[in-house]
């Protein structure tokens, strides 16, 4: 049994917004903490909303920071969220959303990644 939410889909809904959907209800504190997210671009160096380039490892220092973006609930499901960035996503660039440390509703302490082989966590900037 999976003991953490898995990212189902990410979709860009505005030049500076993405919609994030998990497969299970999440702990809001962990799901809405922008520092639990990274965005990898297919460029050598990150630009726009991306915090990680192609060859970079995920570290605390290259996570999304609160001065870069914020997360709000998209509805009352605790599974859908809107991330709004201070800048627009780069048009034509492939982005991969990489959440970690997001817990199930009522849970805490998960320290792994929240995507899987069937996560649709990529989008091309519009």
N, C-alpha and C positions, 0 to 999 in steps of 0.2 A: 504494500500500500504506500502511495506517495504521501509524504508527511509535510509537503510544502506546496504552495501554489505554483503552477507552471504558466508562463506567458503563452497565451493562445495566439494573439494577433496584435500587431501595431499598424496603425494607419495614420497617415498625415491628413489632417482635416483643415489645416490653414497653413500659410507659409511658416508660421512660428508655433504650430501646435500639432501634437500627435495624440491619438487615442490609444490607450493601452488596455488590453483585456486579459484577465487571468481566468483560469479554469475553475477556481474555487474562491470562496469568500476569503478575503485577506484581513490581516491585522492592519488597521488603518495607519498606525504609527510607523510601521515598517514600510508599507506600500506607498505612503505619501512622503517619505524621506528621500529627497532628490539625491542625497549622497549614496543611496543604494542603487544608483543607475549609472551606466556608462553608455556612450554612443560611439561606436566605431564607424569610421568612414573608410571608403575604399581608396582614399588618398594617402600618400606617404605621411603627411602631417595633418593633424586634425584642424578643421576650420569650420566656421559657422557654429552649428549646434554640437558638432562632434568633439569628444574629449579625448579620443584614442585613435591613433593612426593604425595602419595595417600591421605593423610589426610590434606594437606596444603591448605589454602585459597590463592587466587591470590592477590598479593600486589605489589606495586612498587619495593620493595626490592628483590622480587624473579622473576621479569621479565627477559627476555633475555637482556644482556648488549652488547654494541657495541664491547667490547673486547672478546665476546664469539662467535659472528656471524655477518654476513652482509647479506643484501637482495639486489638482482639485478632483473631487469626486465627479464623475460624469452622471451618475444616478445613485440610487440607494442600494445597489446590489453589492457594494464593497468588492466588486470585481472589475469595474470599468473606471478608468481615470483619464483625465486630460492633463498632459504636461505642456505648459506654456513657456516658451523660451524668450529671452530678451532680444534675441536676434533671429533671423530667418534661417531655415535649413538651406544649404547650398543646392541650387537647382541642378538636376542631372547627376548628383552624387548619390551613390548607394550608402545608406545608413543602416547599421545593425544595432538594435536596442538590446542591452545586456543588463538585466536586473539581477541583483544578488541580495541575499539576506531578508527577503520578504517572507513573512510568516503567515500561517493560516490564522483565520479569525480565532481569537482566544489563545493563540500560541505565542511562543517567544523562543529565542535562542538559535534559530536556523542560521547557519553560517555558510551556505553554499549558493550555487547559481539557481536562478528561477526560469531558465529556458531549457528546452529539450529538443530532440531531433525533429519534432513536428511543429515547433513554434514558428509562426509566421512573424518573425521579428525584424524583417528587413523592409525597407521602403526606399524609393528613389525620390529625392527632393524635388518638389514641384516648383 
